[in-house]
Amino acid sequence: MTYALTATVDRPFDDVIADVRAALSEQGFGIITEIDMSETLRTKIGVEIDRQVILGACSPSHAHRALQADPSVGLLLPCNVVVRSTDGGTVVEMIDPQTMVALTGRPAMQEVADDVGARLGAALTAVSTR
């Protein structure tokens, strides 16, 4: 089972993360959490990794619908978006909302996952073509 929507772009990390934020906003998502993994690992355990940031993207109306279908789906919220630097470019990965359907087994989750997936896919396309 795949669990990510992924694109690799040939642009600097800072430009891509700005584009990701803008593209998510255009699709109705706000960023409610942000974890700088490279900074966290450096300060907590002295390990150096390539730049990597995890953004917690949330669309409150979609989150509400998902929680109505299954209150425990909060374990899978917000939608995590990872931007990371690699030798091959800047990678953008977004959780595939179909994971919620697969893990919960709730048919009511399908409509929410389809809508969120379309929005995340549109955001990923926008980042890839900027």
Residue frames relative to the residue before (quaternion, step in Angstrom):
aa qw qx qy qz dx dy dz
M 1.0000 0.0000 0.0000 0.0000 0.00 0.00 0.00
T 0.2803 -0.7290 0.5943 0.1916 3.57 -0.86 0.91
Y 0.1477 -0.8160 0.5551 0.0640 3.56 -1.03 0.66
A 0.7205 0.3966 -0.2458 0.5131 3.57 1.25 0.25
L 0.2781 -0.6566 0.6709 0.2035 3.48 -1.33 0.59
T 0.0252 -0.8553 0.5136 -0.0642 3.60 -0.54 1.13
A 0.0507 0.7537 -0.6551 0.0136 3.52 -1.22 0.67
T 0.1835 -0.7384 0.6361 0.1283 3.53 -1.18 0.65
V 0.0824 -0.8094 0.5814 0.0037 3.55 -0.75 1.07
D 0.3958 -0.7189 0.5317 0.2094 3.53 -1.14 0.73
R 0.4802 0.6070 -0.4800 0.4129 3.53 0.54 1.27
P 0.6374 -0.5451 0.3764 0.3936 3.58 -1.18 0.47
F 0.6676 -0.5397 0.3633 0.3620 3.54 -1.17 0.77
D 0.6940 0.4901 -0.2936 0.4381 3.61 0.73 -1.03
D 0.6401 0.5114 -0.3224 0.4742 3.58 1.03 -0.74
V 0.6749 0.5038 -0.2973 0.4498 3.56 0.91 -0.93
I 0.6677 0.4916 -0.3293 0.4517 3.60 0.85 -0.83
A 0.6144 0.5226 -0.3443 0.4805 3.59 1.08 -0.64
D 0.6538 0.5069 -0.3058 0.4712 3.59 0.99 -0.83
V 0.6246 0.5332 -0.3366 0.4608 3.59 1.01 -0.78
R 0.6457 0.5183 -0.3188 0.4614 3.58 0.88 -0.91
A 0.6815 0.4901 -0.2871 0.4615 3.58 0.87 -0.97
A 0.6740 0.5012 -0.2981 0.4536 3.59 0.89 -0.93
L 0.6436 0.5041 -0.3256 0.4751 3.59 0.99 -0.75
S 0.6389 0.5266 -0.3219 0.4593 3.57 0.98 -0.83
E 0.6421 0.5297 -0.3155 0.4556 3.57 1.00 -0.84
Q 0.7112 0.4232 -0.2403 0.5072 3.59 1.19 -0.56
G 0.6384 -0.5882 0.3073 0.3899 3.59 1.26 0.30
F 0.5577 0.5939 -0.3975 0.4222 3.59 1.25 0.32
G 0.1993 -0.7266 0.6420 0.1422 3.51 -1.20 0.67
I 0.4063 -0.6728 0.5525 0.2776 3.55 -1.23 0.42
I 0.1011 -0.8324 0.5442 0.0260 3.57 -0.50 1.19
T 0.7708 0.1339 -0.1238 0.6104 3.59 1.26 -0.22
E 0.0161 -0.7749 0.6314 0.0230 3.53 -1.24 0.50
I 0.0345 -0.7888 0.6134 -0.0187 3.54 -0.81 1.06
D 0.2197 -0.7458 0.6181 0.1164 3.54 -0.73 1.11
M 0.2679 -0.8164 0.4926 0.1381 3.57 -0.03 1.32
S 0.6440 0.5214 -0.3423 0.4431 3.61 0.94 -0.78
E 0.6689 0.4826 -0.2948 0.4825 3.60 0.97 -0.82
T 0.6531 0.5257 -0.3150 0.4449 3.59 0.93 -0.88
L 0.6976 0.4628 -0.2822 0.4686 3.58 0.85 -0.92
R 0.6134 0.5424 -0.3442 0.4595 3.58 1.11 -0.70
T 0.7526 0.4086 -0.2355 0.4595 3.61 0.75 -0.99
K 0.7150 0.4679 -0.2647 0.4470 3.61 1.01 -0.71
I 0.8402 0.0895 -0.0234 0.5343 3.60 0.88 -0.85
G 0.5241 -0.6915 0.3857 0.3138 3.59 1.24 0.27
V 0.4902 0.6491 -0.4300 0.3917 3.58 1.19 0.54
E 0.2552 -0.7549 0.5872 0.1421 3.55 -1.03 0.86
I 0.0391 0.7627 -0.6448 0.0326 3.57 -0.93 0.96
D 0.6311 -0.4890 0.4135 0.4377 3.56 -1.26 0.25
R 0.6674 -0.5066 0.3543 0.4152 3.56 -1.20 0.50
Q 0.1406 0.7688 -0.6105 0.1286 3.53 -0.96 0.96
V 0.0285 -0.7837 0.6197 -0.0304 3.52 -0.87 1.07
I 0.1967 -0.7457 0.6259 0.1166 3.54 -1.06 0.85
L 0.1357 -0.7786 0.6111 0.0444 3.55 -0.77 1.13
G 0.2526 -0.7374 0.6058 0.1593 3.56 -0.99 0.86
A 0.1054 -0.8190 0.5638 0.0148 3.58 -0.25 1.30
C 0.0166 -0.8176 0.5746 -0.0333 3.56 -0.90 0.93
S 0.1139 -0.7080 0.6925 0.0789 3.48 -1.18 0.82
P 0.3871 -0.7739 0.4399 0.2404 3.61 -0.19 1.21
S 0.6603 0.5047 -0.3331 0.4453 3.60 0.91 -0.77
H 0.6630 0.4820 -0.3047 0.4851 3.59 1.01 -0.74
A 0.6204 0.5332 -0.3426 0.4621 3.58 1.01 -0.75
H 0.6445 0.5217 -0.3189 0.4590 3.57 0.96 -0.84
R 0.6580 0.5032 -0.3103 0.4663 3.58 0.91 -0.89
A 0.6553 0.5079 -0.3127 0.4636 3.59 0.96 -0.84
L 0.6640 0.5022 -0.3016 0.4646 3.59 0.97 -0.83
Q 0.6132 0.5283 -0.3515 0.4705 3.58 1.12 -0.57
A 0.6551 0.5053 -0.3098 0.4685 3.58 1.04 -0.73
D 0.7828 -0.1079 0.1013 0.6044 3.58 1.06 -0.77
P 0.3661 -0.7718 0.4736 0.2143 3.61 -0.30 1.21
S 0.6490 0.5295 -0.3244 0.4396 3.61 1.10 -0.56
V 0.4895 0.6660 -0.4408 0.3502 3.61 1.22 -0.16
G 0.4489 0.6846 -0.4453 0.3627 3.58 1.26 -0.15
L 0.5538 0.6049 -0.3816 0.4263 3.58 1.22 -0.44
L 0.7304 0.4059 -0.2158 0.5052 3.58 1.18 -0.58
L 0.6196 0.5250 -0.3403 0.4739 3.58 1.28 0.08
P 0.5637 -0.1767 -0.8068 -0.0132 1.62 -2.17 1.24
C 0.6500 -0.4665 0.3979 0.4489 3.55 -1.33 -0.04
N 0.2783 -0.7814 0.5367 0.1549 3.58 -0.55 1.13
V 0.0794 -0.7567 0.6489 0.0037 3.50 -1.06 0.95
V 0.1274 -0.7978 0.5880 0.0391 3.57 -0.74 1.09
V 0.0674 -0.7369 0.6714 0.0406 3.53 -1.06 0.88
R 0.1046 0.8127 -0.5623 0.1117 3.56 -0.65 1.13
S 0.4348 -0.6927 0.5281 0.2285 3.48 -1.17 0.79
T 0.0186 0.7762 -0.6297 0.0245 3.57 -1.01 0.88
D 0.6654 -0.4772 0.3799 0.4304 3.56 -1.29 0.14
G 0.7124 0.4642 -0.2467 0.4650 3.58 1.15 -0.63
G 0.7436 -0.3121 0.2100 0.5528 3.60 1.25 0.06
T 0.5898 -0.5327 0.4456 0.4121 3.54 -1.28 -0.32
V 0.2327 -0.7858 0.5649 0.0961 3.54 -0.70 1.16
V 0.1076 -0.7495 0.6511 0.0525 3.53 -1.07 0.90
E 0.0009 -0.7899 0.6118 -0.0433 3.54 -0.78 1.09
M 0.0697 -0.7799 0.6219 0.0123 3.54 -0.96 0.95
I 0.5383 -0.6174 0.4566 0.3473 3.54 -0.98 0.81
D 0.3687 -0.6949 0.5671 0.2441 3.58 -0.98 0.82
P 0.4086 -0.7489 0.4640 0.2384 3.62 -0.49 1.14
Q 0.5210 0.6206 -0.4285 0.3998 3.60 1.19 -0.27
T 0.5025 0.6392 -0.4174 0.4059 3.57 1.26 -0.31
M 0.6160 0.5473 -0.3442 0.4500 3.59 1.07 -0.74
V 0.6494 0.5082 -0.3114 0.4723 3.57 0.99 -0.84
A 0.6823 0.5007 -0.2883 0.4479 3.56 0.85 -1.00
L 0.7220 0.4529 -0.2595 0.4542 3.58 0.87 -0.91
T 0.7282 0.4249 -0.2579 0.4718 3.59 0.97 -0.76
G 0.2740 -0.7753 0.5203 0.2306 3.55 1.07 -0.69
R 0.5047 0.6552 -0.4083 0.3865 3.58 1.26 0.34
P 0.4017 -0.7286 0.4996 0.2410 3.61 -0.56 1.11
A 0.6107 0.5701 -0.3535 0.4208 3.61 1.07 -0.66
M 0.6054 0.5660 -0.3518 0.4352 3.58 1.21 -0.40
Q 0.5275 0.6827 -0.3961 0.3144 3.60 1.16 -0.55
E 0.6788 0.4974 -0.3036 0.4469 3.60 0.82 -0.94
V 0.6454 0.5060 -0.3164 0.4768 3.57 0.99 -0.84
A 0.6732 0.5041 -0.2958 0.4531 3.57 0.88 -0.96
D 0.6313 0.5293 -0.3363 0.4564 3.59 1.01 -0.76
D 0.6802 0.4872 -0.2898 0.4647 3.58 0.90 -0.93
V 0.6742 0.4781 -0.2974 0.4780 3.59 0.86 -0.94
G 0.6382 0.5377 -0.3247 0.4452 3.59 0.99 -0.82
A 0.6442 0.5129 -0.3188 0.4694 3.57 1.00 -0.81
R 0.6722 0.4965 -0.2942 0.4638 3.59 0.98 -0.82
L 0.6602 0.4809 -0.3109 0.4861 3.57 0.96 -0.83
G 0.6276 0.5378 -0.3278 0.4576 3.57 1.03 -0.78
A 0.6483 0.5066 -0.3120 0.4751 3.57 1.01 -0.83
A 0.6405 0.5142 -0.3250 0.4687 3.58 1.01 -0.77
L 0.6561 0.5106 -0.3061 0.4639 3.57 0.97 -0.85
T 0.6288 0.5210 -0.3230 0.4784 3.58 1.03 -0.78
A 0.6479 0.5232 -0.3185 0.4528 3.57 0.95 -0.89
V 0.6569 0.4982 -0.3114 0.4726 3.59 0.96 -0.83
S 0.6735 0.5233 -0.2877 0.4357 3.57 0.99 -0.84
T 0.7633 0.3856 -0.1909 0.4819 3.57 1.11 -0.63
R 0.5004 0.6585 -0.4309 0.3610 3.60 1.23 0.10
